[in-house]
C-alpha cells in the first residue's frame, strides 16, 4: 500500500479528566505542564480521584493526533508504533481504524503496557499531563 503520510511515534491512550486545580496540587505533577511518570504513579494519582470519575478515552500522542487530522482531510495515513497486547492497545488500534489510519504495528509486547497519558483539565482550561510511555519506549 502507498501512503500519503507515514507517522512514526508514541502510541498513547489519552484518559482525560476534568478536575479542580486543588486536585492537582495533591499530586507530584507539574501544573499546566507535561511530566513523564511511571505506571504506578499514574495509578496512585487515579486512586485520589473522587469516585465515579469517568474519563474521556481515545488514542493520542502528537504523531497520532497529527495523523488523525491529516486523515480527516482525505489522505491515506499509516502509523508505525509499539503497543502491548492489552485492552489499551486494542482500543488504540480500533481508534486508528475508526479514523482511517492503517496501523503498521505487527508486534505486541507481552511484558509492558500500552502507553497512557493522564490529562487533567481545570475549569480555566489549564492542561496538566502525566505520561507513562510503556511499549512506546521500545520504539527503535
C-alpha positions, 0 to 999 in steps of 0.5 A: 500500500502507498501512503500519503503520510507515514507517522512514526511515534508514541502510541498513547491512550489519552484518559482525560479528566476534568478536575479542580486545580486543588486536585492537582496540587495533591499530586507530584505533577507539574501544573499546566505542564507535561511530566513523564511518570511511571505506571504506578504513579499514574495509578496512585494519582487515579486512586485520589480521584473522587469516585465515579470519575469517568474519563474521556478515552481515545488514542493520542500522542502528537504523531497520532493526533497529527495523523488523525487530522491529516486523515480527516482531510482525505489522505491515506495515513499509516502509523508505525508504533509499539503497543502491548497486547492489552485492552489499551492497545486494542482500543488504540488500534480500533481508534486508528481504524475508526479514523482511517489510519492503517496501523503498521504495528505487527508486534505486541509486547507481552511484558509492558503496557500500552502507553497512557497519558493522564490529562487533567483539565481545570475549569480555566482550561489549564492542561496538566499531563502525566505520561507513562510511555510503556511499549512506546519506549521500545520504539527503535 
